[in-house]
Amino acid sequence: MELRDKTLIITGASSGIGAAAAELFAGEGAKLVLGARRQAELDSVADAIRQAGGRAVVLAGDVTDEEYAAALVARALQEFGALDGAFNNAGTIGAFAAVPDMETDNWNAVIGTNLTSAFFAAKYQIPALIANGGGSIVFTSSFVGHANAGMPGMGAYAASKAGMIGLTMSLAAEHGGQNIRVNALLPGGTKTGMAAGDPAVQDFIAGLHPLKRMAEPREIAQSALFLLSDRASFVTGSAVDADGGVSIRLT
């Protein structure tokens, strides 16, 4: 088992990539603290894990709340005695609008949910990892913040995801000597709730990828599993594409 007895936090765990990661990581032996805003959906994910013989506890809350970031770490220490890593996956796209037309509230909400939450997560996760002798942190960024940050109407999303890559590199440099690895995972279009909508739009998104399809959430979770496992022991400070090749089309 790739994650045997490792205690991990997963945010955005109530659906999509986060829920797929929870199922996958539990099957690989991890002890999980699952976070998201929706209590009922979190409970459903955790119940399924427990019924399959896995270990998971939940704590509902908002990743834009600094106290919630601290509480997730405290829950991991209380329930399992240590923290080995985290998949900081919660995020939002926000409203599509050119910057001159964008509401300030939308900008603040997207930056807060995607980037400021990453700062909060690192602020509380890293001391716990240091106390445990090291560990691994993975942030869910996006190809939009790397190879195609100028995608029309996505200025806030692109800025937040690009900022996450910069934060990843800084954290990796600051804490590598303490046996802490930090990486950003950059999915392409993925079949999640955020991607739901007009089938024609989904077909267009699929067509952007050289693989001519969107990813299943479990495919992205597999990449996160690698980065959190000992197989990635010499990988840090990286922006890791799991994007079906869309970045090579857009660069």
Backbone as CSV, one residue per row, in Angstrom:
resi,resn,N_x,N_y,N_z,CA_x,CA_y,CA_z,C_x,C_y,C_z
1,MET,0.839,-1.201,0.000,0.000,0.000,0.000,0.876,1.254,0.000
2,GLU,0.583,2.166,-0.904,1.427,3.339,-1.098,1.393,4.312,0.077
3,LEU,0.277,4.356,0.809,0.115,5.347,1.877,-0.158,4.681,3.227
4,ARG,0.326,3.491,3.423,0.038,2.749,4.642,0.363,3.570,5.892
5,ASP,-0.660,3.745,6.743,-0.552,4.404,8.042,-0.159,5.880,7.973
6,LYS,-0.210,6.494,6.791,0.032,7.936,6.691,-1.259,8.688,6.992
7,THR,-1.156,9.721,7.801,-2.303,10.577,8.107,-2.294,11.769,7.157
8,LEU,-3.397,11.929,6.425,-3.486,12.964,5.407,-4.765,13.770,5.567
9,ILE,-4.672,15.063,5.290,-5.826,15.942,5.171,-6.180,16.057,3.692
10,ILE,-7.471,15.991,3.377,-7.960,16.277,2.018,-9.037,17.337,2.136
11,THR,-8.873,18.452,1.444,-9.939,19.448,1.386,-10.667,19.331,0.044
12,GLY,-11.867,19.882,0.007,-12.698,19.682,-1.175,-13.073,18.232,-1.348
13,ALA,-13.238,17.523,-0.212,-13.366,16.063,-0.240,-14.789,15.575,-0.413
14,SER,-15.757,16.466,-0.551,-17.151,16.032,-0.607,-17.595,15.579,-1.991
15,SER,-16.795,15.863,-3.021,-17.189,15.492,-4.380,-15.984,15.600,-5.302
16,GLY,-16.163,15.199,-6.550,-15.159,15.405,-7.581,-13.814,14.781,-7.269
17,ILE,-12.746,15.532,-7.549,-11.393,15.033,-7.361,-11.131,14.694,-5.897
18,GLY,-11.618,15.523,-4.984,-11.382,15.289,-3.565,-12.006,14.001,-3.074
19,ALA,-13.244,13.728,-3.480,-13.904,12.486,-3.074,-13.205,11.280,-3.691
20,ALA,-12.805,11.401,-4.955,-12.078,10.310,-5.603,-10.753,10.049,-4.897
21,ALA,-10.081,11.121,-4.497,-8.822,10.968,-3.771,-9.038,10.306,-2.420
22,ALA,-10.106,10.673,-1.731,-10.388,10.065,-0.432,-10.552,8.561,-0.565
23,GLU,-11.340,8.128,-1.533,-11.535,6.697,-1.753,-10.217,6.011,-2.106
24,LEU,-9.455,6.621,-3.004,-8.194,6.038,-3.455,-7.176,5.962,-2.326
25,PHE,-7.001,7.064,-1.614,-6.002,7.111,-0.543,-6.346,6.134,0.577
26,ALA,-7.628,6.057,0.922,-8.042,5.119,1.969,-7.722,3.691,1.558
27,GLY,-7.951,3.378,0.284,-7.639,2.046,-0.213,-6.155,1.742,-0.205
28,GLU,-5.336,2.801,-0.178,-3.887,2.649,-0.110,-3.363,2.737,1.323
29,GLY,-4.283,2.687,2.302,-3.884,2.579,3.698,-3.811,3.857,4.484
30,ALA,-4.210,4.994,3.896,-4.109,6.275,4.600,-5.199,6.425,5.647
31,LYS,-4.875,7.197,6.678,-5.852,7.655,7.667,-6.188,9.090,7.300
32,LEU,-7.472,9.374,7.135,-7.876,10.612,6.481,-8.676,11.541,7.378
33,VAL,-8.387,12.842,7.235,-9.235,13.906,7.758,-9.808,14.613,6.543
34,LEU,-11.107,14.510,6.360,-11.769,15.020,5.165,-12.456,16.343,5.464
35,GLY,-12.186,17.342,4.638,-12.766,18.661,4.824,-13.505,19.138,3.589
36,ALA,-14.592,19.852,3.806,-15.379,20.516,2.761,-16.477,21.290,3.470
37,ARG,-17.241,22.054,2.730,-18.320,22.830,3.347,-19.558,21.998,3.626
38,ARG,-19.814,20.964,2.846,-21.090,20.247,2.889,-20.997,19.031,3.805
39,GLN,-21.619,19.128,4.953,-21.526,18.078,5.966,-22.094,16.747,5.470
40,ALA,-23.277,16.768,4.883,-23.919,15.519,4.479,-23.092,14.779,3.433
41,GLU,-22.565,15.501,2.465,-21.764,14.873,1.426,-20.452,14.334,1.996
42,LEU,-19.840,15.079,2.913,-18.633,14.589,3.585,-18.913,13.300,4.336
43,ASP,-20.012,13.287,5.086,-20.377,12.092,5.849,-20.566,10.893,4.925
44,SER,-21.156,11.120,3.759,-21.378,10.034,2.808,-20.057,9.457,2.315
45,VAL,-19.097,10.332,1.985,-17.789,9.865,1.532,-17.095,9.074,2.642
46,ALA,-17.119,9.606,3.860,-16.458,8.934,4.974,-17.125,7.603,5.307
47,ASP,-18.453,7.559,5.250,-19.167,6.313,5.534,-18.778,5.224,4.548
48,ALA,-18.663,5.575,3.283,-18.273,4.590,2.271,-16.869,4.062,2.532
49,ILE,-15.977,4.950,2.956,-14.612,4.534,3.276,-14.606,3.571,4.458
50,ARG,-15.352,3.904,5.490,-15.386,3.050,6.675,-16.004,1.693,6.358
51,GLN,-17.042,1.681,5.552,-17.688,0.419,5.187,-16.737,-0.484,4.404
52,ALA,-15.769,0.127,3.707,-14.774,-0.641,2.962,-13.562,-1.004,3.819
53,GLY,-13.619,-0.659,5.115,-12.531,-0.999,6.024,-11.492,0.078,6.208
54,GLY,-11.723,1.282,5.648,-10.778,2.368,5.774,-11.029,3.222,6.993
55,ARG,-10.166,4.211,7.179,-10.237,5.099,8.337,-10.373,6.543,7.873
56,ALA,-11.437,7.203,8.326,-11.682,8.584,7.919,-12.542,9.292,8.945
57,VAL,-12.198,10.543,9.231,-13.038,11.421,10.036,-13.289,12.674,9.211
58,VAL,-14.315,13.418,9.568,-14.684,14.595,8.791,-14.718,15.835,9.680
59,LEU,-14.504,16.963,9.049,-14.672,18.260,9.704,-15.129,19.245,8.637
60,ALA,-16.378,19.635,8.698,-16.932,20.563,7.716,-16.531,21.991,8.056
61,GLY,-16.305,22.785,7.022,-15.954,24.178,7.221,-15.558,24.837,5.921
62,ASP,-15.138,26.087,6.022,-14.820,26.924,4.867,-13.320,27.172,4.830
63,VAL,-12.663,26.793,3.730,-11.206,26.926,3.645,-10.737,28.374,3.646
64,THR,-11.645,29.332,3.443,-11.245,30.734,3.517,-11.148,31.225,4.964
65,ASP,-11.498,30.377,5.901,-11.455,30.690,7.328,-10.158,30.149,7.912
66,GLU,-9.294,31.021,8.390,-8.002,30.596,8.931,-8.174,29.625,10.095
67,GLU,-9.177,29.850,10.921,-9.402,28.949,12.062,-9.744,27.534,11.605
68,TYR,-10.384,27.415,10.463,-10.710,26.090,9.941,-9.440,25.352,9.523
69,ALA,-8.501,26.050,8.907,-7.232,25.425,8.537,-6.524,24.878,9.772
70,ALA,-6.530,25.650,10.839,-5.918,25.192,12.083,-6.674,24.010,12.666
71,ALA,-8.004,24.042,12.563,-8.825,22.981,13.146,-8.632,21.653,12.426
72,LEU,-8.425,21.678,11.110,-8.179,20.443,10.378,-6.904,19.762,10.866
73,VAL,-5.870,20.545,11.071,-4.619,19.989,11.583,-4.815,19.460,12.997
74,ALA,-5.504,20.224,13.823,-5.757,19.780,15.200,-6.538,18.473,15.212
75,ARG,-7.493,18.323,14.278,-8.281,17.090,14.215,-7.392,15.908,13.841
76,ALA,-6.479,16.117,12.914,-5.557,15.048,12.532,-4.702,14.605,13.717
77,LEU,-4.202,15.571,14.481,-3.354,15.246,15.623,-4.165,14.557,16.722
78,GLN,-5.381,15.032,16.916,-6.233,14.455,17.953,-6.634,13.028,17.620
79,GLU,-7.028,12.786,16.373,-7.541,11.478,15.982,-6.437,10.457,15.710
80,PHE,-5.340,10.913,15.116,-4.350,9.968,14.620,-2.938,10.209,15.143
81,GLY,-2.727,11.289,15.885,-1.463,11.495,16.575,-0.377,12.209,15.817
82,ALA,-0.545,12.423,14.514,0.488,13.077,13.705,-0.116,13.464,12.366
83,LEU,0.647,14.231,11.588,0.250,14.586,10.231,1.399,14.266,9.294
84,ASP,1.103,13.523,8.210,2.119,13.135,7.235,2.010,13.889,5.919
85,GLY,0.851,14.504,5.665,0.711,15.205,4.403,-0.683,15.752,4.210
86,ALA,-0.870,16.431,3.087,-2.169,17.039,2.796,-2.338,17.205,1.295
87,PHE,-3.570,16.990,0.867,-3.985,17.284,-0.502,-4.960,18.445,-0.415
88,ASN,-4.440,19.659,-0.611,-5.231,20.884,-0.501,-5.895,21.134,-1.852
89,ASN,-7.109,20.633,-1.975,-7.763,20.487,-3.265,-8.968,21.407,-3.454
90,ALA,-9.497,21.980,-2.384,-10.690,22.818,-2.504,-10.422,24.011,-3.422
91,GLY,-11.423,24.366,-4.219,-11.245,25.504,-5.107,-12.544,25.911,-5.774
92,THR,-12.479,27.032,-6.480,-13.640,27.529,-7.206,-13.179,28.214,-8.478
93,ILE,-14.024,28.190,-9.500,-13.724,28.892,-10.753,-14.183,30.342,-10.679
94,GLY,-15.317,30.581,-10.057,-15.870,31.918,-10.009,-16.626,32.257,-11.289
95,ALA,-17.046,33.490,-11.384,-17.800,33.947,-12.553,-16.854,34.287,-13.697
96,PHE,-17.271,33.956,-14.911,-16.498,34.296,-16.103,-16.769,35.753,-16.469
97,ALA,-15.707,36.553,-16.522,-15.857,37.961,-16.901,-14.494,38.538,-17.221
98,ALA,-14.441,39.414,-18.210,-13.222,40.179,-18.435,-12.957,41.053,-17.215
99,VAL,-11.697,41.327,-16.945,-11.339,42.042,-15.716,-12.075,43.384,-15.581
100,PRO,-12.203,44.208,-16.634,-12.931,45.468,-16.445,-14.393,45.287,-16.056
101,ASP,-14.944,44.120,-16.367,-16.347,43.855,-16.062,-16.535,43.015,-14.808
102,MET,-15.440,42.601,-14.192,-15.529,41.663,-13.073,-15.907,42.375,-11.781
103,GLU,-16.824,41.774,-11.042,-17.176,42.288,-9.721,-16.026,42.039,-8.753
104,THR,-15.717,43.018,-7.935,-14.642,42.875,-6.949,-14.921,41.725,-5.999
105,ASP,-16.188,41.524,-5.670,-16.527,40.413,-4.784,-16.149,39.074,-5.406
106,ASN,-16.294,38.954,-6.727,-15.901,37.708,-7.395,-14.390,37.511,-7.307
107,TRP,-13.641,38.576,-7.592,-12.178,38.491,-7.482,-11.778,38.031,-6.083
108,ASN,-12.307,38.682,-5.074,-11.929,38.357,-3.694,-12.313,36.930,-3.323
109,ALA,-13.474,36.476,-3.792,-13.926,35.125,-3.470,-13.022,34.068,-4.104
110,VAL,-12.628,34.292,-5.358,-11.787,33.306,-6.048,-10.381,33.291,-5.449
111,ILE,-9.811,34.465,-5.237,-8.468,34.522,-4.639,-8.495,33.934,-3.230
112,GLY,-9.534,34.231,-2.476,-9.629,33.713,-1.118,-9.754,32.209,-1.079
113,THR,-10.625,31.658,-1.917,-10.868,30.216,-1.906,-9.678,29.436,-2.436
114,ASN,-9.030,29.949,-3.471,-7.974,29.187,-4.123,-6.583,29.474,-3.573
115,LEU,-6.268,30.746,-3.354,-4.888,31.094,-2.999,-4.703,31.386,-1.520
116,THR,-5.542,32.222,-0.946,-5.386,32.516,0.476,-5.589,31.261,1.307
117,SER,-6.478,30.384,0.871,-6.674,29.127,1.590,-5.420,28.265,1.558
118,ALA,-4.657,28.338,0.470,-3.394,27.599,0.392,-2.385,28.141,1.402
119,PHE,-2.351,29.444,1.540,-1.507,30.068,2.572,-1.908,29.596,3.956
120,PHE,-3.210,29.625,4.254,-3.678,29.162,5.563,-3.299,27.698,5.788
121,ALA,-3.505,26.875,4.766,-3.191,25.455,4.899,-1.720,25.256,5.238
122,ALA,-0.845,25.887,4.472,0.586,25.735,4.717,0.986,26.260,6.093
123,LYS,0.387,27.353,6.497,0.732,27.973,7.771,0.558,27.014,8.938
124,TYR,-0.465,26.164,8.879,-0.738,25.255,9.989,-0.273,23.827,9.729
125,GLN,-0.221,23.420,8.473,0.225,22.064,8.175,1.726,21.900,8.344
126,ILE,2.500,22.890,7.937,3.952,22.740,7.953,4.509,22.544,9.364
127,PRO,4.099,23.292,10.383,4.616,22.998,11.717,4.312,21.577,12.184
128,ALA,3.141,21.058,11.836,2.802,19.681,12.220,3.675,18.683,11.475
129,LEU,3.965,18.954,10.211,4.845,18.075,9.451,6.270,18.110,10.001
130,ILE,6.737,19.297,10.356,8.075,19.407,10.955,8.152,18.578,12.233
131,ALA,7.126,18.671,13.061,7.100,17.923,14.316,7.108,16.420,14.087
132,ASN,6.634,16.001,12.912,6.559,14.578,12.580,7.756,14.106,11.761
133,GLY,8.734,14.987,11.547,9.933,14.604,10.806,9.851,14.801,9.309
134,GLY,8.792,15.475,8.834,8.665,15.761,7.414,7.347,15.275,6.855
135,GLY,7.180,15.449,5.550,5.944,15.038,4.899,5.794,15.680,3.540
136,SER,4.597,15.608,2.993,4.339,16.081,1.639,3.037,16.861,1.583
137,ILE,3.071,17.984,0.862,1.890,18.802,0.619,1.678,18.900,-0.883
138,VAL,0.430,18.715,-1.303,0.053,18.895,-2.705,-1.081,19.901,-2.781
139,PHE,-0.930,20.897,-3.638,-1.977,21.874,-3.920,-2.556,21.597,-5.301
140,THR,-3.862,21.680,-5.434,-4.480,21.572,-6.753,-4.476,22.940,-7.412
141,SER,-3.584,23.106,-8.393,-3.546,24.313,-9.213,-4.330,24.023,-10.489
142,SER,-3.850,24.465,-11.642,-4.540,24.237,-12.904,-3.628,24.619,-14.065
143,PHE,-3.829,23.972,-15.205,-3.107,24.399,-16.407,-3.406,25.857,-16.738
144,VAL,-4.572,26.349,-16.310,-4.953,27.733,-16.606,-3.994,28.718,-15.938
145,GLY,-3.418,28.329,-14.819,-2.472,29.187,-14.118,-1.042,29.020,-14.562
146,HIS,-0.815,28.211,-15.597,0.565,27.906,-15.989,0.770,28.097,-17.486
147,ALA,0.191,27.206,-18.290,0.424,27.260,-19.723,-0.515,28.210,-20.444
148,ASN,-1.637,28.531,-19.815,-2.616,29.371,-20.506,-3.303,30.300,-19.512
149,ALA,-2.501,31.074,-18.817,-3.056,31.949,-17.779,-3.892,33.076,-18.354
150,GLY,-3.835,33.309,-19.657,-4.622,34.371,-20.262,-5.937,33.912,-20.839
151,MET,-6.446,32.783,-20.371,-7.711,32.277,-20.901,-8.809,33.312,-20.684
152,PRO,-9.546,33.695,-21.723,-10.521,34.785,-21.595,-11.552,34.528,-20.506
153,GLY,-11.829,35.567,-19.732,-12.863,35.511,-18.719,-12.470,34.841,-17.425
154,MET,-11.215,34.397,-17.311,-10.793,33.629,-16.141,-9.628,34.304,-15.416
155,GLY,-9.628,35.634,-15.428,-8.510,36.359,-14.830,-8.297,36.040,-13.362
156,ALA,-9.375,35.996,-12.596,-9.234,35.714,-11.166,-8.762,34.290,-10.944
157,TYR,-9.363,33.349,-11.660,-8.980,31.943,-11.517,-7.524,31.736,-11.922
158,ALA,-7.132,32.297,-13.069,-5.756,32.151,-13.545,-4.772,32.754,-12.556
159,ALA,-5.080,33.931,-12.043,-4.180,34.576,-11.087,-4.037,33.752,-9.817
160,SER,-5.152,33.196,-9.334,-5.094,32.406,-8.106,-4.292,31.133,-8.301
161,LYS,-4.463,30.480,-9.434,-3.768,29.218,-9.673,-2.291,29.443,-9.996
162,ALA,-1.966,30.547,-10.684,-0.561,30.891,-10.905,0.116,31.250,-9.587
163,GLY,-0.593,31.988,-8.737,-0.047,32.325,-7.428,0.230,31.095,-6.599
164,MET,-0.605,30.081,-6.735,-0.407,28.841,-6.002,0.898,28.158,-6.419
165,ILE,1.233,28.232,-7.698,2.493,27.650,-8.164,3.677,28.399,-7.556
166,GLY,3.592,29.726,-7.510,4.653,30.500,-6.872,4.792,30.177,-5.398
167,LEU,3.673,30.039,-4.708,3.694,29.669,-3.300,4.318,28.294,-3.118
168,THR,3.978,27.367,-3.987,4.543,26.020,-3.936,6.063,26.061,-4.007
169,MET,6.597,26.824,-4.950,8.050,26.885,-5.107,8.720,27.508,-3.886
170,SER,8.102,28.555,-3.336,8.669,29.187,-2.143,8.669,28.241,-0.951
171,LEU,7.569,27.554,-0.732,7.483,26.622,0.393,8.485,25.481,0.236
172,ALA,8.632,24.988,-0.996,9.590,23.903,-1.231,11.008,24.350,-0.909
173,ALA,11.346,25.580,-1.284,12.678,26.102,-1.001,12.892,26.333,0.494
174,GLU,11.855,26.822,1.151,11.976,27.156,2.571,12.063,25.931,3.467
175,HIS,11.406,24.840,3.073,11.251,23.723,4.004,11.806,22.395,3.501
176,GLY,12.496,22.411,2.369,13.091,21.176,1.875,14.078,20.578,2.854
177,GLY,14.831,21.428,3.533,15.806,20.946,4.508,15.182,20.311,5.728
178,GLN,13.877,20.479,5.884,13.145,19.849,6.995,12.368,18.615,6.524
179,ASN,12.776,18.095,5.363,12.187,16.877,4.800,10.718,17.064,4.436
180,ILE,10.387,18.260,3.982,9.026,18.558,3.540,9.046,18.826,2.041
181,ARG,8.231,18.091,1.324,8.082,18.285,-0.115,6.766,19.004,-0.389
182,VAL,6.791,19.934,-1.338,5.598,20.698,-1.687,5.505,20.763,-3.208
183,ASN,4.369,20.338,-3.744,4.174,20.328,-5.187,2.778,20.831,-5.547
184,ALA,2.649,21.344,-6.749,1.353,21.755,-7.294,0.952,20.781,-8.383
185,LEU,-0.274,20.322,-8.331,-0.826,19.422,-9.333,-1.717,20.232,-10.263
186,LEU,-1.501,20.100,-11.571,-2.196,20.920,-12.558,-3.096,20.046,-13.435
187,PRO,-4.346,19.844,-13.024,-5.250,19.052,-13.857,-5.658,19.810,-15.112
188,GLY,-6.038,19.041,-16.116,-6.759,19.599,-17.249,-8.252,19.546,-16.963
189,GLY,-9.059,19.622,-17.984,-10.501,19.549,-17.809,-10.900,18.219,-17.196
190,THR,-11.676,18.272,-16.130,-12.025,17.079,-15.367,-13.532,17.041,-15.162
191,LYS,-14.086,15.859,-15.183,-15.529,15.667,-15.038,-15.935,15.814,-13.575
192,THR,-16.088,17.044,-13.146,-16.524,17.346,-11.786,-17.754,18.248,-11.843
193,GLY,-18.293,18.560,-10.661,-19.444,19.446,-10.597,-19.162,20.794,-11.212
194,MET,-17.916,21.297,-11.052,-17.581,22.601,-11.613,-17.613,22.582,-13.139
195,ALA,-17.427,21.390,-13.735,-17.416,21.285,-15.199,-18.775,20.911,-15.770
196,ALA,-19.756,20.734,-14.904,-21.083,20.332,-15.374,-21.747,21.473,-16.140
197,GLY,-22.653,21.113,-17.042,-23.368,22.148,-17.779,-23.677,21.702,-19.191
198,ASP,-23.599,22.633,-20.110,-23.946,22.407,-21.503,-23.041,21.330,-22.117
199,PRO,-23.608,20.252,-22.654,-22.784,19.217,-23.292,-21.898,19.761,-24.413
200,ALA,-22.372,20.773,-25.104,-21.565,21.363,-26.175,-20.304,22.010,-25.610
201,VAL,-20.435,22.632,-24.435,-19.267,23.225,-23.783,-18.301,22.132,-23.350
202,GLN,-18.837,21.037,-22.807,-17.982,19.930,-22.400,-17.256,19.329,-23.602
203,ASP,-17.950,19.220,-24.732,-17.309,18.703,-25.938,-16.194,19.637,-26.402
204,PHE,-16.427,20.938,-26.282,-15.399,21.906,-26.654,-14.173,21.755,-25.764
205,ILE,-14.407,21.634,-24.432,-13.292,21.471,-23.493,-12.535,20.185,-23.784
206,ALA,-13.261,19.106,-24.020,-12.609,17.834,-24.340,-11.734,17.974,-25.581
207,GLY,-12.224,18.716,-26.569,-11.484,18.879,-27.808,-10.205,19.676,-27.680
208,LEU,-10.053,20.439,-26.606,-8.813,21.180,-26.387,-7.643,20.257,-26.062
209,HIS,-7.963,19.074,-25.545,-6.941,18.144,-25.084,-6.496,17.226,-26.223
210,PRO,-5.207,17.000,-26.392,-4.771,16.025,-27.386,-5.375,14.640,-27.190
211,LEU,-5.702,14.272,-25.954,-6.367,12.991,-25.716,-7.845,13.014,-26.104
212,LYS,-8.367,14.196,-26.427,-9.742,14.383,-26.915,-10.802,13.887,-25.926
213,ARG,-10.536,14.083,-24.675,-11.505,13.762,-23.636,-11.142,14.530,-22.383
214,MET,-12.086,14.576,-21.436,-11.817,15.127,-20.126,-11.396,14.005,-19.190
215,ALA,-10.747,14.367,-18.108,-10.276,13.379,-17.143,-11.403,12.928,-16.234
216,GLU,-11.324,11.693,-15.792,-12.132,11.233,-14.682,-11.467,11.700,-13.381
217,PRO,-12.239,12.051,-12.353,-11.627,12.520,-11.107,-10.574,11.571,-10.547
218,ARG,-10.785,10.261,-10.674,-9.829,9.295,-10.138,-8.476,9.389,-10.848
219,GLU,-8.473,9.784,-12.115,-7.205,9.924,-12.834,-6.355,11.042,-12.226
220,ILE,-6.980,12.128,-11.850,-6.250,13.213,-11.201,-5.819,12.784,-9.800
221,ALA,-6.683,12.062,-9.110,-6.335,11.567,-7.774,-5.123,10.647,-7.818
222,GLN,-4.973,9.879,-8.896,-3.808,8.995,-9.018,-2.510,9.807,-9.041
223,SER,-2.536,10.957,-9.699,-1.339,11.804,-9.730,-1.040,12.391,-8.357
224,ALA,-2.099,12.773,-7.629,-1.906,13.264,-6.272,-1.343,12.166,-5.379
225,LEU,-1.820,10.941,-5.557,-1.302,9.807,-4.799,0.201,9.662,-4.999
226,PHE,0.650,9.741,-6.244,2.084,9.655,-6.516,2.859,10.727,-5.758
227,LEU,2.390,11.967,-5.818,3.121,13.063,-5.201,3.154,12.948,-3.681
228,LEU,2.138,12.357,-3.094,2.085,12.199,-1.641,2.827,10.955,-1.166
229,SER,3.129,10.050,-2.074,3.752,8.785,-1.699,5.270,8.901,-1.710
230,ASP,5.913,7.866,-1.195,7.375,7.828,-1.170,7.971,7.635,-2.559
231,ARG,7.155,7.273,-3.528,7.664,7.158,-4.898,8.125,8.513,-5.441
232,ALA,7.577,9.594,-4.884,7.942,10.950,-5.316,8.922,11.585,-4.332
233,SER,9.771,10.791,-3.726,10.635,11.268,-2.633,11.632,12.340,-3.069
234,PHE,11.902,12.452,-4.379,12.841,13.480,-4.853,12.138,14.509,-5.737
235,VAL,10.829,14.634,-5.574,10.042,15.597,-6.350,9.534,16.675,-5.412
236,THR,9.979,17.911,-5.622,9.486,19.024,-4.816,9.615,20.329,-5.587
237,GLY,8.749,21.258,-5.278,8.753,22.557,-5.940,8.282,22.518,-7.375
238,SER,7.576,21.470,-7.747,7.208,21.253,-9.145,5.757,21.595,-9.431
239,ALA,5.518,22.043,-10.651,4.163,22.173,-11.195,3.952,20.963,-12.093
240,VAL,3.208,19.983,-11.607,3.088,18.684,-12.257,1.805,18.640,-13.089
241,ASP,1.949,18.540,-14.396,0.796,18.504,-15.286,0.135,17.127,-15.270
242,ALA,-1.180,17.132,-15.115,-1.995,15.932,-15.332,-3.179,16.407,-16.171
243,ASP,-2.864,16.851,-17.384,-3.793,17.692,-18.144,-4.157,17.153,-19.515
244,GLY,-3.905,15.864,-19.746,-4.276,15.303,-21.038,-3.578,15.948,-22.214
245,GLY,-2.469,16.646,-21.927,-1.703,17.287,-22.990,-2.171,18.674,-23.387
246,VAL,-3.167,19.220,-22.680,-3.705,20.504,-23.104,-2.649,21.610,-23.046
247,SER,-1.691,21.502,-22.132,-0.677,22.562,-22.016,0.233,22.614,-23.222
248,ILE,0.495,21.475,-23.889,1.356,21.520,-25.053,0.649,22.162,-26.249
249,ARG,-0.679,22.128,-26.227,-1.439,22.772,-27.292,-1.481,24.274,-27.110
250,LEU,-1.399,24.724,-25.866,-1.636,26.130,-25.555,-0.366,26.935,-25.353
251,THR,0.799,26.279,-25.375,2.046,27.011,-25.175,2.703,27.297,-26.500
